[in-house]
């Protein structure tokens, strides 16, 4: 058995695919963590306000949850910022 030389190792290293990214982590978070957090928030909102008859408090909390979901939606999409920018510009330019 021969010992690999440095050039052989460099050649082998360059032949391997170099696709490194975070799509697996992003997909896992979107498929697992986000639905679980939504469930926990929904249960907390119902438990904290629904049992006491504090409907106004529940709606205030729900408004905060909707804002938070909008921020999460912006964070997980790739071109949402451009779309929102075009929409805001269209309000002023009429296009």
N, C-alpha and C positions, 0 to 999 in steps of 0.2 A: 504494500500500500504506500502510495506516495503522499508526501505532505503537500497541501495546497500552498501555492505561492501567493504573494500579496496581489499580483495581477489577476490570478484566478478568482480570488475572493471579491475583488472589485468588479470583475465581469459578472459574477453571480449576483452581487448586490444590485447591479444596474438592470439585470433581467427581471427582477421582481417588480410587480405593480406598485406604484407609489400613490395610489388613490387613498388619501387620508382625509377624513372629514368627520363632521359631527351629526350627520343625518341619522345615524342609528340612535344616538342619544336623544336627539330632538324628537324623533318618532316615538321613542319609548315614553318620553315625558308627555307628549300629546295624547298617547293612547292609554296611559296608566295614571299619571299623577294628576292631570287636569280634571278628569271625571271624578276622581276620588275627592279632590279639593272642592269641587262643585257640590258633591253630595254632602260633605261635612258642613259647608257653608249653609246649604239649604236646611239641613237638620238643625243647625244652631239658630238660624233665623226663626224657624218655626217654634223651637223649644223656648227661646228667650222671649219672644213677643207674643206668640200665638196663645200660650197658656194663660197669659195675664190679661188678654183683651186689649193690648196696646197695639192697635192696628196702625196708628201713625208711626210708632217706633219701628214696626216691621217694615213699613214702606220706606222709611229713611234708610234703614239698613239695606234694603233691597236696591235702592238707588245707588248706594256705595258699591254694592256687588256688581251692578250693571256697569258702572264706570271701570271697576277693576277688570271685568271680563273684556271690556273694550281695549284696555291696555294690554292684556294678555293676547288678545287677537292681533293687535299691531305687532307684538313682539314675535309671534310665531309665523307670521306670513312674510314673504320675501318682498313683495312689491306693493304692500298696503300704503306705505308712506307716499309713493308716487301717485297712487290713485287718489288719495285724500288731497294731495297737493293740487292735482288737476281739477278735482271737484271744487275746491275752494277758489282756485283761479277762475273756474268757469262761472262762479257766482258773481264775480266782478267784471268779467269780460263778456259774459253772455254767450259763451261758446261751449 
